[in-house]
């Protein structure tokens, strides 16, 4: 087995974001199954992973307060910092009225646009009817595409009738296998490393590589060259040597 990108001694971190609010929550039950299958798939590749959870239900008041004030509450800030440090994410929301829960969307609205660049994500949702099954791809996938994450090809949705079906287990295993393969390859990390300077970032933001001081700012980017009165560099193919 080729583990050159991720060594067997490295412990990867997977964060589960669960927007279920009932007790017990079918959304939490679903993400727990996905997380366990993901750990199993990684273990089969000789990779150790740990799982941490962010349950949004207990943070509902803090999330609402953060939205209104424009400043993340300390508990919300801790959750955002946890996402920034994660190697992968499992995101799951209940579906109400043909859309993901407002709680999940409100939390997503507080995430920096560059926080999840190239992080692999499994998308999942639960609902009371199979009629809502496309919400995962209609709502969650565009949201995480905007955040420049890497959603796995297999999305997951569980209606009440799915819990006793073997098909749900097969889909979970497939999504977990996709996540494990991306993590083993290190593709997400390579994409972020190779293209980081080309993205727009929030100064003093929550992303692990956010610029937090003058020494962190790259003044040689095209944007900074223009902002300081210079000119953008021409495309590589249009450059001519000056002798």
C-alpha positions in Angstrom: 0.0 0.0 0.0 1.4 3.4 -1.0 1.2 5.8 1.9 3.7 8.3 0.8 1.3 11.3 1.0 0.0 10.5 4.5 2.2 8.4 6.7 0.7 5.7 8.9 1.8 7.5 12.1 0.1 10.7 11.2 -3.3 11.2 12.9 -5.8 13.0 10.6 -8.6 15.0 12.1 -12.2 14.7 10.9 -14.7 17.2 12.1 -18.4 16.4 12.1 -20.8 19.4 11.8 -24.3 18.2 12.9 -27.3 20.6 12.7 -29.8 18.2 14.1 -31.7 19.5 17.1 -34.0 16.7 18.2 -33.0 14.1 20.8 -32.3 11.6 19.5 -31.4 13.2 16.2 -31.5 11.2 13.0 -29.0 13.7 11.6 -26.5 12.8 14.4 -27.2 9.1 13.9 -26.3 9.5 10.2 -23.1 11.4 10.8 -22.0 9.0 13.4 -22.3 6.1 10.9 -20.4 8.1 8.2 -17.7 9.0 10.7 -17.2 5.4 11.7 -17.1 4.2 8.2 -14.5 6.9 7.3 -12.3 5.8 10.2 -12.6 2.2 9.1 -11.7 3.1 5.5 -8.7 5.1 6.5 -7.6 2.3 8.9 -7.7 -0.1 6.0 -5.2 2.2 4.3 -2.9 2.2 7.3 -4.0 5.8 8.3 -5.1 6.7 11.8 -7.9 9.4 12.2 -9.7 11.0 15.0 -13.2 12.5 15.0 -14.5 15.6 16.7 -18.1 16.9 16.7 -19.6 20.3 16.4 -23.3 20.1 17.4 -25.0 23.3 16.3 -28.2 22.8 18.3 -26.6 23.8 21.7 -25.0 26.8 19.9 -28.2 28.1 18.3 -28.4 31.2 20.6 -24.7 32.0 20.1 -24.9 31.6 16.3 -27.9 34.0 16.2 -26.1 36.5 18.4 -23.1 36.3 16.1 -25.1 36.8 13.0 -26.7 39.9 14.5 -23.6 41.4 16.0 -21.3 40.5 13.1 -18.7 39.2 15.6 -18.5 35.5 16.4 -19.4 34.5 20.0 -16.4 32.8 21.7 -18.1 29.4 21.5 -18.8 29.9 17.8 -15.2 31.1 17.3 -14.0 27.9 18.9 -16.1 25.9 16.5 -14.7 27.8 13.5 -11.2 27.3 14.7 -11.8 23.6 15.0 -12.9 23.5 11.3 -9.8 25.4 10.3 -7.6 22.8 12.0 -9.4 19.8 10.5 -8.2 17.7 7.6 -11.7 16.7 6.5 -15.3 17.5 7.3 -18.6 15.6 7.5 -21.4 18.1 7.2 -25.0 17.2 7.8 -28.3 19.1 8.1 -31.9 18.3 8.5 -34.2 19.4 5.7 -37.2 21.5 6.4 -39.6 22.8 3.8 -37.4 21.6 0.9 -34.3 23.4 2.2 -31.5 22.8 4.7 -32.1 24.1 8.2 -31.6 27.8 8.9 -29.4 26.8 11.8 -26.9 25.1 9.5 -27.0 28.0 6.9 -26.5 30.6 9.7 -23.4 28.8 10.9 -22.1 28.6 7.4 -22.6 32.3 6.9 -20.1 32.9 9.8 -17.4 30.8 8.2 -14.6 32.7 6.4 -14.7 32.3 2.7 -11.1 30.9 2.7 -11.4 28.7 5.8 -12.2 25.4 3.9 -10.2 25.8 0.8 -9.5 22.3 -0.7 -10.7 20.5 2.4 -12.6 17.2 1.5 -16.2 17.2 2.7 -18.9 14.5 2.8 -22.3 16.1 2.4 -25.3 14.6 4.1 -28.9 15.4 5.1 -31.9 13.8 6.7 -35.6 14.5 6.1 -39.1 13.2 6.6 -39.6 12.3 2.9 -37.7 11.0 -0.1 -39.0 14.1 -1.9 -36.2 16.1 -0.3 -33.4 13.9 -1.4 -32.0 16.4 -4.0 -31.6 19.1 -1.3 -28.1 17.8 -0.6 -26.9 18.5 -4.1 -29.1 21.5 -4.7 -28.2 23.4 -1.5 -25.2 21.9 0.3 -23.0 21.2 -2.7 -23.2 24.8 -4.1 -22.6 26.1 -0.6 -19.4 24.2 -0.2 -18.3 24.8 -3.8 -18.6 28.5 -2.9 -16.4 27.9 0.1 -13.9 26.2 -2.3 -14.0 22.9 -0.4 -13.9 19.5 -2.2 -17.3 17.8 -1.8 -17.1 14.1 -2.3 -18.9 12.7 -5.4 -21.3 10.6 -3.3 -23.8 12.7 -1.3 -25.9 11.1 1.4 -29.6 11.5 2.3 -31.7 9.5 4.7 -35.5 9.5 4.8 -37.3 7.3 7.4 -37.6 4.4 5.1 -33.9 4.4 4.4 -32.8 3.4 7.9 -33.7 -0.2 7.4 -32.3 -0.4 3.8 -28.9 -1.9 2.9 -28.6 0.7 0.2 -28.0 3.4 2.8 -25.1 1.4 4.2 -23.6 0.9 0.8 -23.8 4.7 0.0 -22.2 5.5 3.3 -19.3 3.1 2.6 -18.8 4.5 -0.8 -18.7 8.1 0.4 -16.3 7.1 3.2 -14.1 5.4 0.7 -14.0 8.5 -1.5 -13.0 10.6 1.5 -10.3 8.2 2.6 -8.8 8.1 -0.9 -8.6 11.9 -1.2 -7.1 12.1 2.3 -4.5 9.4 1.5 -3.5 11.1 -1.7 -3.0 14.5 0.0 -4.6 16.1 -3.0 -6.5 18.7 -1.0 -3.4 19.8 0.9 -1.4 20.0 -2.4 -4.1 22.1 -4.0 -4.3 24.5 -1.1 -0.5 24.8 -0.9 0.0 25.3 -4.6 -2.8 27.9 -5.1 -3.1 29.6 -1.8 -1.5 32.9 -3.0 -4.0 33.0 -5.9 -7.1 33.2 -3.6 -8.5 36.2 -1.9 -8.1 36.0 1.9 -9.5 37.9 4.9 -6.8 39.8 6.7 -6.8 38.6 10.3 -9.3 35.8 9.4 -9.7 32.3 10.9 -8.0 30.4 8.2 -4.8 28.7 9.5 -2.7 30.6 7.0 -4.5 33.9 7.3 -2.4 37.1 7.3 -2.4 38.5 10.8 0.4 41.1 10.6 2.4 43.2 8.2 5.1 40.6 8.0 2.6 38.0 6.7 1.4 40.1 3.7 2.8 39.2 0.3 3.3 42.6 -1.4 4.4 41.0 -4.6 0.9 39.6 -5.6 -0.8 41.4 -8.5 -3.5 42.7 -6.2 -1.0 44.3 -3.8 1.2 45.6 -6.7 -1.9 47.4 -8.0 -2.9 48.7 -4.6 0.5 50.2 -4.0 0.6 52.0 -7.3 2.4 49.4 -9.3 1.3 47.3 -12.3 0.2 43.7 -12.6 2.7 41.3 -14.1 1.8 40.2 -17.7 0.8 36.5 -18.3 3.9 34.3 -18.5 3.4 33.8 -22.2 3.4 37.5 -22.9 6.5 38.4 -21.0 9.6 39.5 -22.9 13.1 39.6 -21.6 14.5 43.0 -21.1 18.3 43.2 -21.7 
